[in-house]
Amino acid sequence: PMDILGNRHGHFDALARLKQEGLIRAYGASVDFSHEIDAVLTHSQSEVLEVMLNVFHQDPLKSLPLIQDSDVGVIVKVPLDS
């Protein structure tokens, strides 16, 4: 849900504190659409995104410039859909 991706509940802040304390190395999110990517990158310091991307689902490509500017890693899920 967008309230989760938008950090309304402060969970990304908690993850950032855990990283700062050395308890985790990195954190990220799994998303499907460009508006979700934009929300995560705007409201967190996520270092990786798992993104649905394939020949049938290419909406995340709209956020490619933001992903590149943010220097975030990308894991593609469902690359061979159907």
Biopython code that builds the backbone (N, CA, C, O; Angstrom):
import numpy as np
from Bio.PDB.StructureBuilder import StructureBuilder

atoms = [
    (1, "PRO", "N", (0.825, -1.205, 0.000)),
    (1, "PRO", "CA", (0.000, 0.000, 0.000)),
    (1, "PRO", "C", (0.867, 1.267, 0.000)),
    (1, "PRO", "O", (1.987, 1.270, 0.512)),
    (2, "MET", "N", (0.334, 2.318, -0.575)),
    (2, "MET", "CA", (1.107, 3.547, -0.699)),
    (2, "MET", "C", (1.461, 4.167, 0.651)),
    (2, "MET", "O", (2.497, 4.825, 0.756)),
    (3, "ASP", "N", (0.642, 3.983, 1.684)),
    (3, "ASP", "CA", (1.023, 4.550, 2.982)),
    (3, "ASP", "C", (2.252, 3.841, 3.543)),
    (3, "ASP", "O", (3.025, 4.443, 4.288)),
    (4, "ILE", "N", (2.439, 2.583, 3.198)),
    (4, "ILE", "CA", (3.638, 1.862, 3.607)),
    (4, "ILE", "C", (4.832, 2.362, 2.800)),
    (4, "ILE", "O", (5.881, 2.669, 3.367)),
    (5, "LEU", "N", (4.677, 2.444, 1.486)),
    (5, "LEU", "CA", (5.778, 2.890, 0.635)),
    (5, "LEU", "C", (6.139, 4.347, 0.894)),
    (5, "LEU", "O", (7.274, 4.761, 0.658)),
    (6, "GLY", "N", (5.184, 5.117, 1.375)),
    (6, "GLY", "CA", (5.418, 6.520, 1.688)),
    (6, "GLY", "C", (5.939, 6.756, 3.096)),
    (6, "GLY", "O", (6.087, 7.907, 3.507)),
    (7, "ASN", "N", (6.221, 5.698, 3.844)),
    (7, "ASN", "CA", (6.804, 5.765, 5.185)),
    (7, "ASN", "C", (5.886, 6.441, 6.201)),
    (7, "ASN", "O", (6.364, 7.027, 7.173)),
    (8, "ARG", "N", (4.604, 6.367, 5.989)),
    (8, "ARG", "CA", (3.644, 6.990, 6.910)),
    (8, "ARG", "C", (3.789, 6.460, 8.342)),
    (8, "ARG", "O", (3.506, 7.178, 9.301)),
    (9, "HIS", "N", (4.223, 5.223, 8.485)),
    (9, "HIS", "CA", (4.318, 4.601, 9.803)),
    (9, "HIS", "C", (5.738, 4.628, 10.382)),
    (9, "HIS", "O", (5.964, 4.128, 11.484)),
    (10, "GLY", "N", (6.689, 5.206, 9.651)),
    (10, "GLY", "CA", (8.048, 5.348, 10.154)),
    (10, "GLY", "C", (8.916, 4.114, 10.066)),
    (10, "GLY", "O", (9.994, 4.083, 10.659)),
    (11, "HIS", "N", (8.481, 3.100, 9.346)),
    (11, "HIS", "CA", (9.254, 1.859, 9.270)),
    (11, "HIS", "C", (10.575, 2.035, 8.530)),
    (11, "HIS", "O", (11.562, 1.390, 8.884)),
    (12, "PHE", "N", (10.617, 2.900, 7.501)),
    (12, "PHE", "CA", (11.892, 3.134, 6.813)),
    (12, "PHE", "C", (12.869, 3.850, 7.752)),
    (12, "PHE", "O", (14.076, 3.616, 7.687)),
    (13, "ASP", "N", (12.352, 4.716, 8.619)),
    (13, "ASP", "CA", (13.198, 5.377, 9.614)),
    (13, "ASP", "C", (13.793, 4.346, 10.569)),
    (13, "ASP", "O", (14.967, 4.426, 10.930)),
    (14, "ALA", "N", (12.976, 3.383, 10.971)),
    (14, "ALA", "CA", (13.461, 2.324, 11.861)),
    (14, "ALA", "C", (14.541, 1.490, 11.169)),
    (14, "ALA", "O", (15.538, 1.124, 11.792)),
    (15, "LEU", "N", (14.344, 1.192, 9.894)),
    (15, "LEU", "CA", (15.355, 0.440, 9.151)),
    (15, "LEU", "C", (16.646, 1.231, 9.014)),
    (15, "LEU", "O", (17.734, 0.663, 9.108)),
    (16, "ALA", "N", (16.538, 2.538, 8.794)),
    (16, "ALA", "CA", (17.729, 3.390, 8.702)),
    (16, "ALA", "C", (18.493, 3.388, 10.034)),
    (16, "ALA", "O", (19.724, 3.363, 10.037)),
    (17, "ARG", "N", (17.775, 3.413, 11.162)),
    (17, "ARG", "CA", (18.428, 3.348, 12.476)),
    (17, "ARG", "C", (19.143, 2.009, 12.669)),
    (17, "ARG", "O", (20.263, 1.962, 13.178)),
    (18, "LEU", "N", (18.483, 0.923, 12.258)),
    (18, "LEU", "CA", (19.117, -0.400, 12.367)),
    (18, "LEU", "C", (20.389, -0.467, 11.534)),
    (18, "LEU", "O", (21.381, -1.065, 11.950)),
    (19, "LYS", "N", (20.355, 0.143, 10.371)),
    (19, "LYS", "CA", (21.553, 0.171, 9.524)),
    (19, "LYS", "C", (22.647, 0.998, 10.187)),
    (19, "LYS", "O", (23.805, 0.583, 10.225)),
    (20, "GLN", "N", (22.287, 2.156, 10.704)),
    (20, "GLN", "CA", (23.254, 3.024, 11.367)),
    (20, "GLN", "C", (23.885, 2.321, 12.575)),
    (20, "GLN", "O", (25.067, 2.518, 12.859)),
    (21, "GLU", "N", (23.111, 1.513, 13.275)),
    (21, "GLU", "CA", (23.606, 0.773, 14.432)),
    (21, "GLU", "C", (24.405, -0.467, 14.030)),
    (21, "GLU", "O", (24.970, -1.141, 14.891)),
    (22, "GLY", "N", (24.459, -0.773, 12.739)),
    (22, "GLY", "CA", (25.212, -1.916, 12.261)),
    (22, "GLY", "C", (24.486, -3.240, 12.389)),
    (22, "GLY", "O", (25.098, -4.298, 12.244)),
    (23, "LEU", "N", (23.196, -3.199, 12.655)),
    (23, "LEU", "CA", (22.432, -4.433, 12.823)),
    (23, "LEU", "C", (21.946, -5.021, 11.506)),
    (23, "LEU", "O", (21.671, -6.218, 11.423)),
    (24, "ILE", "N", (21.838, -4.185, 10.478)),
    (24, "ILE", "CA", (21.543, -4.664, 9.124)),
    (24, "ILE", "C", (22.502, -3.962, 8.170)),
    (24, "ILE", "O", (23.006, -2.879, 8.467)),
    (25, "ARG", "N", (22.744, -4.576, 7.044)),
    (25, "ARG", "CA", (23.670, -4.010, 6.065)),
    (25, "ARG", "C", (22.962, -3.091, 5.081)),
    (25, "ARG", "O", (23.513, -2.070, 4.672)),
    (26, "ALA", "N", (21.741, -3.453, 4.702)),
    (26, "ALA", "CA", (20.993, -2.676, 3.711)),
    (26, "ALA", "C", (19.523, -3.049, 3.807)),
    (26, "ALA", "O", (19.159, -4.041, 4.439)),
    (27, "TYR", "N", (18.684, -2.240, 3.171)),
    (27, "TYR", "CA", (17.264, -2.557, 3.095)),
    (27, "TYR", "C", (16.707, -2.006, 1.799)),
    (27, "TYR", "O", (17.312, -1.142, 1.164)),
    (28, "GLY", "N", (15.543, -2.515, 1.413)),
    (28, "GLY", "CA", (14.911, -2.066, 0.178)),
    (28, "GLY", "C", (13.445, -2.444, 0.172)),
    (28, "GLY", "O", (12.850, -2.704, 1.218)),
    (29, "ALA", "N", (12.869, -2.470, -1.022)),
    (29, "ALA", "CA", (11.446, -2.764, -1.162)),
    (29, "ALA", "C", (11.204, -3.533, -2.449)),
    (29, "ALA", "O", (12.003, -3.475, -3.384)),
    (30, "SER", "N", (10.099, -4.248, -2.484)),
    (30, "SER", "CA", (9.665, -4.967, -3.673)),
    (30, "SER", "C", (8.417, -4.268, -4.201)),
    (30, "SER", "O", (7.415, -4.164, -3.493)),
    (31, "VAL", "N", (8.477, -3.790, -5.444)),
    (31, "VAL", "CA", (7.402, -2.989, -6.021)),
    (31, "VAL", "C", (7.123, -3.420, -7.462)),
    (31, "VAL", "O", (7.885, -4.176, -8.064)),
    (32, "ASP", "N", (6.006, -2.917, -7.995)),
    (32, "ASP", "CA", (5.603, -3.298, -9.349)),
    (32, "ASP", "C", (5.434, -2.126, -10.312)),
    (32, "ASP", "O", (5.543, -2.309, -11.525)),
    (33, "PHE", "N", (5.170, -0.923, -9.795)),
    (33, "PHE", "CA", (4.838, 0.199, -10.668)),
    (33, "PHE", "C", (5.732, 1.402, -10.406)),
    (33, "PHE", "O", (6.311, 1.529, -9.327)),
    (34, "SER", "N", (5.843, 2.282, -11.393)),
    (34, "SER", "CA", (6.731, 3.439, -11.290)),
    (34, "SER", "C", (6.338, 4.360, -10.135)),
    (34, "SER", "O", (7.216, 4.904, -9.465)),
    (35, "HIS", "N", (5.044, 4.547, -9.888)),
    (35, "HIS", "CA", (4.661, 5.431, -8.778)),
    (35, "HIS", "C", (5.081, 4.846, -7.430)),
    (35, "HIS", "O", (5.317, 5.590, -6.478)),
    (36, "GLU", "N", (5.173, 3.528, -7.345)),
    (36, "GLU", "CA", (5.650, 2.888, -6.119)),
    (36, "GLU", "C", (7.164, 3.089, -5.968)),
    (36, "GLU", "O", (7.661, 3.356, -4.874)),
    (37, "ILE", "N", (7.876, 2.957, -7.075)),
    (37, "ILE", "CA", (9.321, 3.209, -7.068)),
    (37, "ILE", "C", (9.589, 4.639, -6.614)),
    (37, "ILE", "O", (10.434, 4.877, -5.751)),
    (38, "ASP", "N", (8.871, 5.579, -7.198)),
    (38, "ASP", "CA", (9.050, 6.990, -6.854)),
    (38, "ASP", "C", (8.800, 7.227, -5.367)),
    (38, "ASP", "O", (9.541, 7.972, -4.727)),
    (39, "ALA", "N", (7.765, 6.602, -4.813)),
    (39, "ALA", "CA", (7.444, 6.775, -3.393)),
    (39, "ALA", "C", (8.559, 6.232, -2.508)),
    (39, "ALA", "O", (8.968, 6.891, -1.552)),
    (40, "VAL", "N", (9.052, 5.037, -2.817)),
    (40, "VAL", "CA", (10.115, 4.440, -2.003)),
    (40, "VAL", "C", (11.375, 5.299, -2.052)),
    (40, "VAL", "O", (11.989, 5.562, -1.018)),
    (41, "LEU", "N", (11.756, 5.731, -3.236)),
    (41, "LEU", "CA", (12.989, 6.501, -3.360)),
    (41, "LEU", "C", (12.862, 7.908, -2.795)),
    (41, "LEU", "O", (13.863, 8.519, -2.419)),
    (42, "THR", "N", (11.654, 8.419, -2.732)),
    (42, "THR", "CA", (11.427, 9.741, -2.159)),
    (42, "THR", "C", (11.382, 9.695, -0.633)),
    (42, "THR", "O", (11.827, 10.634, 0.027)),
    (43, "HIS", "N", (10.854, 8.623, -0.075)),
    (43, "HIS", "CA", (10.598, 8.562, 1.369)),
    (43, "HIS", "C", (11.517, 7.630, 2.144)),
    (43, "HIS", "O", (11.278, 7.360, 3.321)),
    (44, "SER", "N", (12.563, 7.137, 1.496)),
    (44, "SER", "CA", (13.476, 6.244, 2.209)),
    (44, "SER", "C", (14.873, 6.373, 1.620)),
    (44, "SER", "O", (15.100, 7.059, 0.624)),
    (45, "GLN", "N", (15.779, 5.698, 2.264)),
    (45, "GLN", "CA", (17.142, 5.599, 1.738)),
    (45, "GLN", "C", (17.422, 4.160, 1.326)),
    (45, "GLN", "O", (18.519, 3.640, 1.526)),
    (46, "SER", "N", (16.407, 3.534, 0.747)),
    (46, "SER", "CA", (16.538, 2.151, 0.274)),
    (46, "SER", "C", (17.703, 2.062, -0.696)),
    (46, "SER", "O", (17.959, 2.972, -1.485)),
    (47, "GLU", "N", (18.396, 0.946, -0.612)),
    (47, "GLU", "CA", (19.556, 0.750, -1.465)),
    (47, "GLU", "C", (19.324, -0.261, -2.582)),
    (47, "GLU", "O", (20.160, -0.432, -3.469)),
    (48, "VAL", "N", (18.167, -0.928, -2.522)),
    (48, "VAL", "CA", (17.851, -1.906, -3.547)),
    (48, "VAL", "C", (16.341, -1.956, -3.745)),
    (48, "VAL", "O", (15.569, -1.764, -2.806)),
    (49, "LEU", "N", (15.943, -2.214, -4.966)),
    (49, "LEU", "CA", (14.536, -2.399, -5.309)),
    (49, "LEU", "C", (14.392, -3.714, -6.056)),
    (49, "LEU", "O", (15.190, -4.029, -6.938)),
    (50, "GLU", "N", (13.376, -4.472, -5.699)),
    (50, "GLU", "CA", (12.978, -5.631, -6.480)),
    (50, "GLU", "C", (11.787, -5.158, -7.302)),
    (50, "GLU", "O", (10.763, -4.753, -6.752)),
    (51, "VAL", "N", (11.929, -5.211, -8.622)),
    (51, "VAL", "CA", (10.951, -4.592, -9.519)),
    (51, "VAL", "C", (10.445, -5.607, -10.525)),
    (51, "VAL", "O", (11.231, -6.329, -11.140)),
    (52, "MET", "N", (9.119, -5.662, -10.692)),
    (52, "MET", "CA", (8.565, -6.502, -11.750)),
    (52, "MET", "C", (8.812, -5.811, -13.089)),
    (52, "MET", "O", (8.390, -4.675, -13.304)),
    (53, "LEU", "N", (9.494, -6.508, -13.974)),
    (53, "LEU", "CA", (9.799, -5.940, -15.289)),
    (53, "LEU", "C", (9.941, -7.074, -16.293)),
    (53, "LEU", "O", (10.726, -8.000, -16.091)),
    (54, "ASN", "N", (9.179, -6.993, -17.372)),
    (54, "ASN", "CA", (9.270, -7.985, -18.436)),
    (54, "ASN", "C", (8.648, -7.398, -19.697)),
    (54, "ASN", "O", (8.269, -6.226, -19.717)),
    (55, "VAL", "N", (8.544, -8.182, -20.718)),
    (55, "VAL", "CA", (8.034, -7.681, -21.993)),
    (55, "VAL", "C", (6.587, -7.197, -21.892)),
    (55, "VAL", "O", (6.172, -6.332, -22.664)),
    (56, "PHE", "N", (5.822, -7.741, -20.956)),
    (56, "PHE", "CA", (4.421, -7.356, -20.799)),
    (56, "PHE", "C", (4.216, -6.230, -19.782)),
    (56, "PHE", "O", (3.228, -5.499, -19.846)),
    (57, "HIS", "N", (5.141, -6.101, -18.862)),
    (57, "HIS", "CA", (5.004, -5.121, -17.770)),
    (57, "HIS", "C", (6.242, -4.218, -17.770)),
    (57, "HIS", "O", (7.277, -4.582, -17.212)),
    (58, "GLN", "N", (6.134, -3.043, -18.395)),
    (58, "GLN", "CA", (7.278, -2.155, -18.533)),
    (58, "GLN", "C", (7.083, -0.801, -17.862)),
    (58, "GLN", "O", (7.897, 0.102, -18.052)),
    (59, "ASP", "N", (6.028, -0.649, -17.087)),
    (59, "ASP", "CA", (5.782, 0.617, -16.392)),
    (59, "ASP", "C", (6.975, 1.092, -15.557)),
    (59, "ASP", "O", (7.233, 2.295, -15.528)),
    (60, "PRO", "N", (7.717, 0.206, -14.875)),
    (60, "PRO", "CA", (8.844, 0.677, -14.059)),
    (60, "PRO", "C", (9.924, 1.422, -14.848)),
    (60, "PRO", "O", (10.711, 2.163, -14.261)),
    (61, "LEU", "N", (9.970, 1.240, -16.145)),
    (61, "LEU", "CA", (10.969, 1.949, -16.946)),
    (61, "LEU", "C", (10.813, 3.467, -16.846)),
    (61, "LEU", "O", (11.778, 4.202, -17.058)),
    (62, "LYS", "N", (9.608, 3.940, -16.525)),
    (62, "LYS", "CA", (9.377, 5.378, -16.359)),
    (62, "LYS", "C", (10.242, 5.949, -15.238)),
    (62, "LYS", "O", (10.600, 7.126, -15.270)),
    (63, "SER", "N", (10.576, 5.129, -14.258)),
    (63, "SER", "CA", (11.347, 5.589, -13.100)),
    (63, "SER", "C", (12.840, 5.320, -13.228)),
    (63, "SER", "O", (13.593, 5.566, -12.286)),
    (64, "LEU", "N", (13.276, 4.824, -14.367)),
    (64, "LEU", "CA", (14.686, 4.498, -14.543)),
    (64, "LEU", "C", (15.618, 5.682, -14.263)),
    (64, "LEU", "O", (16.639, 5.488, -13.602)),
    (65, "PRO", "N", (15.318, 6.897, -14.732)),
    (65, "PRO", "CA", (16.218, 8.017, -14.405)),
    (65, "PRO", "C", (16.346, 8.261, -12.895)),
    (65, "PRO", "O", (17.444, 8.535, -12.409)),
    (66, "LEU", "N", (15.248, 8.166, -12.157)),
    (66, "LEU", "CA", (15.299, 8.352, -10.709)),
    (66, "LEU", "C", (16.104, 7.237, -10.049)),
    (66, "LEU", "O", (16.876, 7.489, -9.123)),
    (67, "ILE", "N", (15.927, 6.022, -10.515)),
    (67, "ILE", "CA", (16.689, 4.890, -9.981)),
    (67, "ILE", "C", (18.179, 5.120, -10.207)),
    (67, "ILE", "O", (18.983, 4.928, -9.294)),
    (68, "GLN", "N", (18.548, 5.526, -11.408)),
    (68, "GLN", "CA", (19.958, 5.769, -11.717)),
    (68, "GLN", "C", (20.513, 6.916, -10.886)),
    (68, "GLN", "O", (21.623, 6.814, -10.363)),
    (69, "ASP", "N", (19.768, 8.000, -10.757)),
    (69, "ASP", "CA", (20.220, 9.149, -9.964)),
    (69, "ASP", "C", (20.366, 8.796, -8.490)),
    (69, "ASP", "O", (21.201, 9.372, -7.792)),
    (70, "SER", "N", (19.563, 7.859, -8.017)),
    (70, "SER", "CA", (19.596, 7.456, -6.609)),
    (70, "SER", "C", (20.672, 6.411, -6.332)),
    (70, "SER", "O", (20.932, 6.078, -5.176)),
    (71, "ASP", "N", (21.305, 5.889, -7.398)),
    (71, "ASP", "CA", (22.352, 4.869, -7.260)),
    (71, "ASP", "C", (21.851, 3.666, -6.469)),
    (71, "ASP", "O", (22.511, 3.185, -5.548)),
    (72, "VAL", "N", (20.662, 3.191, -6.856)),
    (72, "VAL", "CA", (19.996, 2.080, -6.187)),
    (72, "VAL", "C", (20.148, 0.819, -7.033)),
    (72, "VAL", "O", (20.040, 0.869, -8.258)),
    (73, "GLY", "N", (20.396, -0.300, -6.379)),
    (73, "GLY", "CA", (20.459, -1.573, -7.071)),
    (73, "GLY", "C", (19.065, -2.056, -7.433)),
    (73, "GLY", "O", (18.088, -1.726, -6.760)),
    (74, "VAL", "N", (18.980, -2.845, -8.507)),
    (74, "VAL", "CA", (17.690, -3.351, -8.971)),
    (74, "VAL", "C", (17.780, -4.855, -9.177)),
    (74, "VAL", "O", (18.703, -5.362, -9.815)),
    (75, "ILE", "N", (16.801, -5.553, -8.624)),
    (75, "ILE", "CA", (16.621, -6.977, -8.875)),
    (75, "ILE", "C", (15.320, -7.095, -9.665)),
    (75, "ILE", "O", (14.273, -6.630, -9.215)),
    (76, "VAL", "N", (15.385, -7.707, -10.825)),
    (76, "VAL", "CA", (14.187, -7.858, -11.661)),
    (76, "VAL", "C", (13.477, -9.146, -11.288)),
    (76, "VAL", "O", (14.066, -10.227, -11.291)),
    (77, "LYS", "N", (12.181, -9.005, -10.962)),
    (77, "LYS", "CA", (11.384, -10.202, -10.663)),
    (77, "LYS", "C", (10.433, -10.464, -11.830)),
    (77, "LYS", "O", (9.983, -9.531, -12.496)),
    (78, "VAL", "N", (10.141, -11.703, -12.063)),
    (78, "VAL", "CA", (9.257, -12.182, -13.129)),
    (78, "VAL", "C", (9.732, -11.710, -14.514)),
    (78, "VAL", "O", (8.931, -11.214, -15.305)),
    (79, "PRO", "N", (11.032, -11.864, -14.806)),
    (79, "PRO", "CA", (11.524, -11.376, -16.095)),
    (79, "PRO", "C", (11.010, -12.169, -17.299)),
    (79, "PRO", "O", (10.992, -11.657, -18.418)),
    (80, "LEU", "N", (10.594, -13.417, -17.071)),
    (80, "LEU", "CA", (10.137, -14.247, -18.185)),
    (80, "LEU", "C", (8.646, -14.536, -18.057)),
    (80, "LEU", "O", (8.214, -15.659, -18.315)),
    (81, "ASP", "N", (7.860, -13.550, -17.667)),
    (81, "ASP", "CA", (6.421, -13.721, -17.478)),
    (81, "ASP", "C", (5.785, -14.341, -18.714)),
    (81, "ASP", "O", (6.040, -13.904, -19.836)),
    (82, "SER", "N", (4.971, -15.339, -18.509)),
    (82, "SER", "CA", (4.209, -16.033, -19.554)),
    (82, "SER", "C", (5.101, -16.590, -20.637)),
    (82, "SER", "O", (4.611, -17.201, -21.587)),
]
sb = StructureBuilder()
sb.init_structure("model")
sb.init_model(0)
sb.init_chain("A")
sb.init_seg("    ")
for serial, (resi, resn, name, xyz) in enumerate(atoms, 1):
    if name == "N":
        sb.init_residue(resn, " ", resi, " ")
    sb.init_atom(name, np.array(xyz, "f"), 0.0, 1.0, " ", f" {name:<3s}", serial, name[0])
structure = sb.get_structure()
